[in-house]
């Protein structure tokens, strides 16, 4: 079977034949269950034992991912590539079919994203996408089965049934700023939560508050969805109804993006490099003249100093040329924003529906940073209209290596 990192619960075991001089030949390779005791049973706390227990808890007992996560962390069992277990890691294990004894190699690959625009330097669009390979390119092989096919299907059916939105009956909670509000304490995206006792109450709350398997959790108070949505929409509506204010902001930004000064500096620096090259040639001519104007030591020292000067000027020239390219890209972005906002102003924002408001906020790239005291809200935009910079989002995902 193929070499490489095994799935959680297995270890790679290979047998080699020594050929001498540090060389060896592979005789046999296989996956084996992690840590068996003297009786041939799975050892308590081993990776294979953990996998079996996860399927029993989720499949036979119908336990939630949160319950399994807390149980494993309380037992002191640690995952392979993380400090603590999380529901996403548990779900990742339950969905892997290799634990039934059938595994597939070379089933997917990362391909260039065809929807990525040319010259995109923002990183907003993914460069590659994970795509499944055709059946004829996949390689199947057998591994020791840790669970039965019936138990695997039972556990996955329980997850599917639980993930259909049982609590909200499949309906999505309307929140204008879903995925756009950041926690002021941990800088994570706030999730949307509906009060189980009062169904009409909806909140933006930090996801770590409900993650009981974590020792360090955020205790930031929740925001009412209606309150924060209304505040942000009022700001966006006022901004869109003042074309002169938006145009002034774009024009001011445009004035700051002047390329004339940078272009003159680039031209002047090129002239200085050419003049310095001419000085080096004159030193060479003076050294080779009869009688020589410079000694060998003097010519070498003068030439070395001038070449170091040229190297510094070329580095500065490269930096200035990069700035010029960025200014040109910024000017194109401003023109794009101006055209987009002209289209938005023609729409009727007073009677805009929820989907219309959501589309406008997405077009502007609005992100929101409320304060810890609930008194102020900072609104930023990916486009140069509202201003402000976007902080790096902290994400916690399941390790693909597990």
C-alpha positions as CSV (number, residue, x, y, z in Angstrom):
1,X,0.0,0.0,0.0
2,X,1.2,3.6,-0.5
3,X,3.6,5.1,2.0
4,X,2.7,8.2,3.9
5,X,0.9,9.4,6.9
6,X,-1.9,7.1,8.1
7,X,-5.3,8.0,9.3
8,X,-5.9,8.4,13.0
9,X,-6.0,5.0,14.6
10,X,-3.5,3.3,12.3
11,X,0.3,3.1,12.0
12,X,2.4,2.4,9.0
13,X,4.4,-0.8,9.2
14,X,7.0,-1.8,6.6
15,X,9.5,-4.7,6.1
16,X,12.7,-4.2,4.3
17,X,15.5,-6.4,3.0
18,X,19.1,-5.1,3.6
19,X,21.1,-4.8,0.3
20,X,24.3,-3.5,1.9
21,X,26.0,-0.1,1.6
22,X,23.1,1.6,3.3
23,X,20.6,0.4,0.7
24,X,17.4,-1.6,1.3
25,X,14.5,-3.1,-0.6
26,X,10.9,-2.8,0.4
27,X,9.3,-6.3,0.9
28,X,5.9,-5.5,2.5
29,X,4.0,-2.5,3.7
30,X,0.7,-2.3,5.6
31,X,-1.4,-0.4,8.0
32,X,-1.9,-1.9,11.5
33,X,-4.2,-0.9,14.3
34,X,-2.5,1.4,16.9
35,X,-1.3,-0.4,20.1
36,X,-2.6,-3.8,20.9
37,X,-2.2,-5.4,24.4
38,X,-0.8,-8.9,25.2
39,X,-4.3,-10.4,24.5
40,X,-4.5,-8.8,21.0
41,X,-7.2,-6.3,22.1
42,X,-7.1,-2.6,21.6
43,X,-5.2,-0.8,24.4
44,X,-7.2,1.7,26.4
45,X,-6.5,5.3,25.3
46,X,-4.8,4.3,22.0
47,X,-5.8,5.9,18.8
48,X,-7.6,2.7,17.5
49,X,-9.5,2.4,20.8
50,X,-10.5,6.0,20.6
51,X,-11.9,5.6,17.1
52,X,-14.0,2.6,18.2
53,X,-15.4,4.5,21.2
54,X,-16.3,7.5,19.0
55,X,-18.4,5.3,16.7
56,X,-20.1,3.6,19.6
57,X,-20.9,6.9,21.3
58,X,-22.2,8.5,18.1
59,X,-23.8,5.4,16.5
60,X,-25.2,3.2,19.3
61,X,-25.7,5.8,22.0
62,X,-26.6,8.7,19.8
63,X,-24.4,11.1,21.7
64,X,-23.7,14.6,20.3
65,X,-20.3,15.7,19.0
66,X,-20.1,18.1,21.9
67,X,-20.6,15.3,24.4
68,X,-18.0,13.1,22.7
69,X,-15.5,16.0,22.6
70,X,-15.9,16.8,26.3
71,X,-15.7,13.1,27.2
72,X,-12.4,12.6,25.4
73,X,-10.9,15.7,26.8
74,X,-11.9,14.7,30.3
75,X,-10.3,11.3,29.8
76,X,-7.0,13.0,29.0
77,X,-6.9,11.5,25.4
78,X,-5.2,13.8,23.0
79,X,-5.6,13.9,19.1
80,X,-2.6,13.5,16.9
81,X,-2.2,17.1,15.5
82,X,-4.1,19.2,18.0
83,X,-4.0,20.1,21.7
84,X,-7.6,19.3,22.4
85,X,-10.5,17.6,20.7
86,X,-13.2,19.6,19.0
87,X,-16.6,18.6,17.3
88,X,-15.1,19.2,13.9
89,X,-12.3,16.7,14.6
90,X,-14.9,14.1,15.8
91,X,-17.0,14.7,12.7
92,X,-13.9,14.3,10.5
93,X,-13.2,10.9,11.9
94,X,-16.8,9.6,11.8
95,X,-17.1,10.5,8.0
96,X,-13.9,8.6,7.0
97,X,-14.8,5.3,5.4
98,X,-11.4,3.7,5.9
99,X,-12.3,2.5,9.4
100,X,-14.6,-0.1,7.7
101,X,-11.5,-1.7,6.1
102,X,-11.7,-0.1,2.6
103,X,-9.5,2.9,1.9
104,X,-8.9,4.9,-1.2
105,X,-5.6,6.6,-2.2
106,X,-5.2,9.4,-4.8
107,X,-8.9,10.3,-4.8
108,X,-8.6,14.1,-4.8
109,X,-6.2,16.9,-5.8
110,X,-5.9,20.6,-5.7
111,X,-6.4,22.3,-9.0
112,X,-6.1,25.9,-10.1
113,X,-9.3,27.9,-9.5
114,X,-10.7,28.8,-13.0
115,X,-12.8,31.6,-11.4
116,X,-9.8,33.5,-10.0
117,X,-9.4,36.8,-12.0
118,X,-6.1,37.6,-13.6
119,X,-3.8,39.9,-11.6
120,X,-5.7,39.3,-8.3
121,X,-3.3,40.2,-5.5
122,X,-5.9,40.6,-2.8
123,X,-6.2,36.8,-2.0
124,X,-10.0,37.2,-1.8
125,X,-10.5,34.4,-4.3
126,X,-8.8,31.0,-3.6
127,X,-6.0,30.1,-5.9
128,X,-6.8,26.4,-5.9
129,X,-9.8,24.2,-5.3
130,X,-10.0,20.6,-4.1
131,X,-11.5,18.4,-6.8
132,X,-12.3,14.7,-6.8
133,X,-10.4,12.5,-9.3
134,X,-12.2,10.0,-11.6
135,X,-12.7,6.5,-10.4
136,X,-10.0,5.0,-12.8
137,X,-7.3,7.2,-11.2
138,X,-8.0,6.1,-7.6
139,X,-6.2,3.3,-5.8
140,X,-8.1,1.1,-3.4
141,X,-6.5,-1.1,-0.7
142,X,-7.5,-2.9,2.4
143,X,-6.7,-1.9,6.0
144,X,-7.7,-3.5,9.3
145,X,-11.4,-2.8,10.0
146,X,-12.0,-1.1,13.3
147,X,-15.8,-0.8,13.0
148,X,-18.5,-2.6,10.9
149,X,-20.1,-1.0,7.9
150,X,-23.5,-1.1,9.7
151,X,-22.0,0.9,12.6
152,X,-20.3,3.4,10.3
153,X,-23.6,4.0,8.5
154,X,-25.5,4.3,11.7
155,X,-23.1,7.0,13.1
156,X,-23.2,9.0,9.8
157,X,-27.0,8.8,9.6
158,X,-27.2,10.1,13.2
159,X,-24.9,13.0,12.2
160,X,-27.0,13.8,9.1
161,X,-30.2,13.7,11.0
162,X,-28.9,16.0,13.7
163,X,-27.5,18.4,11.1
164,X,-30.7,19.1,9.3
165,X,-31.6,22.0,11.5
166,X,-33.8,20.1,14.0
167,X,-33.9,23.0,16.4
168,X,-34.9,25.6,13.8
169,X,-36.7,23.2,11.5
170,X,-34.4,23.8,8.6
171,X,-35.1,27.6,8.5
172,X,-32.2,29.9,8.3
173,X,-32.0,32.7,10.9
174,X,-32.1,36.1,9.1
175,X,-29.1,38.2,10.1
176,X,-27.9,41.0,7.9
177,X,-24.3,40.8,9.2
178,X,-23.8,37.0,9.3
179,X,-20.1,36.3,8.9
180,X,-19.2,40.0,9.1
181,X,-19.1,40.8,12.8
182,X,-15.9,40.2,14.8
183,X,-15.5,39.6,18.5
184,X,-13.6,42.4,20.2
185,X,-11.9,40.0,22.7
186,X,-10.7,37.1,20.6
187,X,-11.1,38.6,17.1
188,X,-13.2,35.6,15.9
189,X,-16.3,35.8,13.8
190,X,-19.5,36.0,15.8
191,X,-22.1,33.4,15.1
192,X,-25.9,33.8,15.1
193,X,-27.9,32.3,18.0
194,X,-31.6,32.1,18.6
195,X,-32.9,32.0,22.2
196,X,-34.4,28.6,22.9
197,X,-36.9,30.0,25.4
198,X,-37.9,33.2,23.5
199,X,-37.8,32.3,19.8
200,X,-38.1,35.9,18.6
201,X,-34.8,36.9,20.2
202,X,-31.7,36.5,18.0
203,X,-28.1,37.4,19.0
204,X,-24.6,37.7,17.6
205,X,-22.5,35.7,20.1
206,X,-18.9,34.5,20.1
207,X,-18.8,30.8,19.2
208,X,-16.3,30.0,21.9
209,X,-18.9,30.7,24.6
210,X,-20.6,27.4,23.8
211,X,-17.4,25.4,23.2
212,X,-17.3,23.8,26.6
213,X,-14.4,21.5,25.6
214,X,-12.0,24.5,25.6
215,X,-10.4,25.7,28.8
216,X,-10.1,29.3,27.6
217,X,-13.4,30.7,26.4
218,X,-14.6,34.1,25.4
219,X,-17.2,35.6,27.8
220,X,-18.1,38.6,25.6
221,X,-21.8,39.6,26.0
222,X,-24.0,39.0,23.0
223,X,-25.5,41.6,20.7
224,X,-29.1,41.7,19.6
225,X,-29.2,41.0,15.9
226,X,-31.9,43.7,15.2
227,X,-30.0,46.3,17.1
228,X,-26.6,45.8,15.3
229,X,-28.2,45.3,11.9
230,X,-30.2,48.5,12.2
231,X,-27.1,50.5,13.3
232,X,-25.0,49.3,10.4
233,X,-27.8,49.6,7.8
234,X,-28.5,53.2,8.9
235,X,-24.9,54.1,8.3
236,X,-24.8,52.4,4.9
237,X,-28.1,54.0,3.9
238,X,-26.9,57.5,4.9
239,X,-23.6,57.0,3.0
240,X,-25.4,55.9,-0.2
241,X,-27.8,58.8,0.0
242,X,-24.9,61.3,0.0
243,X,-23.1,61.0,-3.4
244,X,-21.0,64.1,-2.7
245,X,-19.6,62.5,0.5
246,X,-18.7,59.3,-1.3
247,X,-17.2,61.2,-4.3
248,X,-15.2,63.4,-1.9
249,X,-13.8,60.3,-0.2
250,X,-12.9,58.7,-3.5
251,X,-11.4,61.9,-4.8
252,X,-9.3,62.4,-1.6
253,X,-8.1,58.9,-1.9
254,X,-7.3,59.5,-5.6
255,X,-5.3,62.6,-4.8
256,X,-3.2,60.6,-2.4
257,X,-2.5,58.1,-5.2
258,X,-0.4,60.4,-7.3
259,X,2.0,58.6,-9.5
260,X,3.7,61.6,-10.9
261,X,6.1,62.0,-8.0
262,X,7.0,58.3,-8.0
263,X,7.5,58.4,-11.8
264,X,9.9,61.4,-11.5
265,X,11.9,59.6,-8.7
266,X,12.2,56.5,-10.8
267,X,13.4,58.5,-13.8
268,X,15.9,60.4,-11.6
269,X,17.2,57.2,-10.0
270,X,17.8,55.6,-13.4
271,X,19.8,58.7,-14.5
272,X,21.9,58.4,-11.3
273,X,22.6,54.7,-12.0
274,X,23.7,55.5,-15.6
275,X,26.0,58.3,-14.3
276,X,27.6,56.0,-11.7
277,X,28.2,53.4,-14.5
278,X,30.0,56.1,-16.5
279,X,32.2,57.0,-13.5
280,X,33.2,53.3,-13.2
281,X,34.2,53.3,-16.9
282,X,36.3,56.4,-16.5
283,X,38.1,54.8,-13.5
284,X,38.9,51.8,-15.7
285,X,40.1,54.1,-18.5
286,X,42.3,56.1,-16.1
287,X,43.8,52.9,-14.7
288,X,44.6,51.5,-18.2
289,X,46.0,54.9,-19.4
290,X,49.8,55.5,-19.9
291,X,50.9,56.6,-17.4
292,X,48.0,55.3,-15.2
293,X,46.0,57.9,-13.3
294,X,45.0,55.4,-10.5
295,X,47.0,52.6,-8.9
296,X,45.5,49.1,-8.8
297,X,44.5,49.5,-5.1
298,X,42.9,53.0,-5.7
299,X,41.0,51.8,-8.7
300,X,39.7,48.7,-6.9
301,X,38.5,50.7,-3.8
302,X,36.8,53.4,-6.0
303,X,35.1,50.8,-8.2
304,X,33.9,48.8,-5.2
305,X,32.3,51.8,-3.5
306,X,30.5,52.8,-6.7
307,X,29.2,49.3,-7.3
308,X,27.8,49.2,-3.7
309,X,26.1,52.5,-4.4
310,X,24.6,51.1,-7.6
311,X,23.3,48.1,-5.7
312,X,21.5,50.3,-3.2
313,X,20.0,52.5,-5.9
314,X,18.8,49.4,-7.8
315,X,17.1,48.1,-4.7
316,X,15.4,51.5,-4.2
317,X,14.5,51.5,-7.9
318,X,12.8,48.2,-7.6
319,X,10.8,49.4,-4.5
320,X,9.6,52.5,-6.3
321,X,8.6,50.5,-9.4
322,X,6.5,48.2,-7.2
323,X,4.8,51.3,-5.6
324,X,4.0,52.6,-9.1
325,X,2.3,49.3,-10.0
326,X,0.3,49.4,-6.8
327,X,-0.8,52.9,-7.4
328,X,-2.1,51.9,-10.9
329,X,-4.0,49.0,-9.5
330,X,-5.4,51.3,-6.8
331,X,-6.6,53.7,-9.4
332,X,-8.4,50.9,-11.3
333,X,-10.0,49.8,-8.0
334,X,-11.3,53.3,-7.4
335,X,-12.8,53.5,-10.8
336,X,-14.5,50.1,-10.3
337,X,-15.9,51.3,-6.9
338,X,-17.2,54.5,-8.5
339,X,-19.1,52.6,-11.2
340,X,-20.5,50.1,-8.7
341,X,-21.8,52.9,-6.4
342,X,-23.4,54.7,-9.3
343,X,-25.4,51.5,-10.0
344,X,-26.4,51.2,-6.3
345,X,-27.7,54.8,-6.1
346,X,-30.2,54.2,-8.9
347,X,-31.8,51.5,-6.8
348,X,-34.6,52.2,-4.3
349,X,-33.0,51.7,-0.8
350,X,-36.0,53.0,1.2
351,X,-38.1,49.9,0.4
352,X,-35.1,47.5,0.1
353,X,-35.8,43.9,1.0
354,X,-33.6,41.8,3.2
355,X,-31.9,40.2,0.3
356,X,-31.3,43.6,-1.3
357,X,-29.7,44.9,1.8
358,X,-27.6,41.8,2.1
359,X,-26.4,42.2,-1.5
360,X,-25.4,45.8,-1.0
361,X,-23.4,45.1,2.2
362,X,-21.7,42.2,0.4
363,X,-20.9,44.5,-2.6
364,X,-19.3,47.0,-0.2
365,X,-17.4,44.3,1.7
366,X,-18.7,45.6,5.0
367,X,-17.2,44.2,8.2
368,X,-18.1,45.3,11.7
369,X,-16.0,45.6,14.9
370,X,-18.1,46.4,18.0
371,X,-16.5,47.6,21.2
372,X,-16.5,45.5,24.4
373,X,-18.7,48.1,26.2
374,X,-21.4,48.0,23.5
375,X,-21.1,51.7,23.1
376,X,-19.3,52.1,19.8
377,X,-19.2,50.2,16.5
378,X,-16.4,50.5,14.0
379,X,-17.5,49.8,10.4
380,X,-14.8,48.9,7.8
381,X,-15.0,48.1,4.1
382,X,-12.8,46.1,1.8
383,X,-13.4,48.9,-0.8
384,X,-11.8,52.4,-0.3
385,X,-15.1,54.0,0.7
386,X,-15.7,53.6,4.4
387,X,-12.1,53.3,5.3
388,X,-10.2,51.2,7.9
389,X,-8.3,48.0,7.7
390,X,-9.6,44.5,8.1
391,X,-8.0,42.5,10.9
392,X,-6.9,38.9,10.3
393,X,-9.6,36.4,11.0
394,X,-8.7,33.6,13.4
395,X,-10.2,30.3,12.4
396,X,-10.3,26.9,14.0
397,X,-10.7,24.0,11.6
398,X,-10.2,20.3,11.6
399,X,-6.7,19.2,10.6
400,X,-6.8,17.5,7.2
401,X,-3.8,15.3,8.4
402,X,-5.9,13.6,11.0
